[in-house]
Amino acid sequence: MTDTSTPRTEAPDEQADVAVTEARAEDTSDAGAEESKATSDAELFRQSEIAADYVEGLLDILDYDGDIDELVSGGRPMVEVVGDRLQPLVGQRGATVEALQELTRLAVFRQTGTPSRLLLDVGGYRANRRKELAAVARNAVEKVKEYGEDVRLEPMSAFERKCVHDVVNALAGVQSESEGVEPNRRIIVRPAG
């Protein structure tokens, strides 16, 4: 069922109040946290269902065929679109899939009234890119360990930076941090300490 109500927008002060309320909600007891987690998982799956419906509508409008899977993984709602000839929906360096993800997040927000950390993958692009970025991160770590100097990587999207940070943080003797401003935000890998 589609919600046709007007999207709710908040003034900056209201957004700050929401953030404070959300932060307080995280300070719960273990029993409350377990109950909250179950509710949270149900809400996350609801977000992925809303997103899947939205993406399905987009595919119909664009006349693309694809199977859509909605799931929750790593505490995030996810939608995966699988099929042939989906490259135009990925775009150069994932630019189109990033834009589609933002539109889909807005559609979820419109129906739920809460921001979503939804992750959209089209044609396995994100899964493949994650593997490529793991190799880039390991290569940077090797250079840092060999030469003892910082390595600056090319500018990346937030998704790509997270993938690199995850790999670097799992290895001893190195650390990573982001610098710069979007769209030129990049990672620096350096010796730990």
N, C-alpha and C positions, 0 to 999 in steps of 0.2 A: 504494500500500500504506500502511495506517495504522499508525503506531507506537503501541502500547498500553502502553509502559513508563511507569513513574512519572516525572513531570517532575523534573529535577535542580534543586535549589535550593542556593544558596551562602550561606555566612555572610558578613558584611561583610568580614572579613579575606580570605576567598577571592576575593571580588569585587575587592578592591584588588589582589591578586596577579594576577588575570586582566587587569585594566587595565594593570598594569606589563608583563605579558607581551605584551599587544597593542601597547603603545607601543614595546617593544623590537623587535617583529616589523616595525614600520614603518621602522626604521632598517636598511634593506637596501641592497645595491649596486644599480646600475641593472639588471644582468642578473637579480638576484634579484627586483627590483621588477617587471620584466616578467613573470617566471614567476609571481610572487604575484598580479599583476593578472589574468592568464589564469585562475588558480585562483579568484581573487576573483569574476570575472565568472561563472564556472560556479557558484560557491556562491550568488551573488546570484540567478541564474536559478533555481536549485534552491529558494531561499526563495520566489520568486514562484510557482513551481509548487505548493509546499506550501500557500501562502496561497490560491491559486486553488481548490485542492481543498477547503479549509476553507470558503471563501466559497460555493462551489457547494453544499456540504452545508447551509449556513445558508439559502440561497435555496430549496432543496428543502423544508426544514422549514417555512419561512415561506410556502411556495407562491407565490413570486415567480419570474417569468421574466426572464432576462437573459443576454446573451452575456458571457462572461468572457475577458478577454485578460490574459496574464501577460507581463511584459517587464522589462527593466532599462533605466533611463534616468537619466542624471546620476549614475551610481554607486550607484543605489538600486533595490532590487526594487520593482516596481509591479504592482498588479492593478487593472484597470479593468472595471467592470460597466456594460454598456450595455443599455438596453431601455426599454420604456414603463412607466409607473406605478411608478417607483422612488422617488418623492419621500418616502414614509414612511421609506425607508432612509437618506435624507439628513438629515431632521429640520430643526428650526428652527436656522438659522445653522450648519448642518453638524454639530450636536451628535451626531446618531445615527451619521453616517459616521465621526466621530472615535472614538466608542465601539466601533464595528465594527472600525475599524483597530486599536485596542488589543487587542481580542479576537483578531484575526487575527495580530498580532505575537506574542501569547502562544502561539498554536497553532504558529507557526513555531519559537519558542524551545523549545517542548516537544519538537519532533522533531529540532532541530539542536543544541540545547544552547548556542546563541549568540544574543545579542540581535539583533534585526533593525530596520532603519530603513525597513521596508516602508511604502509609500505606497498607500493604497486610495482609489480614486475611484469614485463611484457616480453614474451618470447625467450625467457630465460636470460635476458640481458644482465640483470643484477647479479644473478648467480655466477655467470661467466665473468663479469667485471670483478666480483669479489675475489675470484681465483687469481685474476691478473694482478689485482692490487696486493694480494698476499705475496706474490713474487716480487713486486716492486718494493714492498716493505722489507722483505728478507734481503734483497740486494742492497738497500740503503743501510740496513743494520750491518751487513758484512763490510761495507765501505767505512762506516763509522768505527767499527772494531779494528779494522786494518790500519786506517790512517789516523784515528783519534780526533777527527774533525767533523763538524756539523755537516749534514747533508740536507739541502733544501730541495723539496720535491715540487713538481709542477702544481699550479693551482688546481683544486679539486672541489667537487660538490660536497655537501655535508655528509651524504651517504658514503662517498669515496673516502673522505677523511676518517670517518668512523671505522671503516674497514682497515685502514692502515694503522690507526691508533690501536685497534684490538690486537693486531699481529705484533706490533712493537712492544706493547705493554706485557705481552706473554713471554718476552725474551729478557734475559738478564743482561745487565751491563749497559743498557741503552734506555733512553726515554724519548718521548715525542711531544711536541706541542704545536698548536696552530698559530699562525700569525697572518696579519693582513685583513683586508675587508673584502666581502663578496663583491664580485665574482672572482677576485684574485686571491682568495684565502688559500694558504698552502700549509704544508706540514714541514717542520724541521725535526730531523732525527739527530740526536746528539748523545755523547757519552753520558751515562748516569752519574750524578753527583756533582 
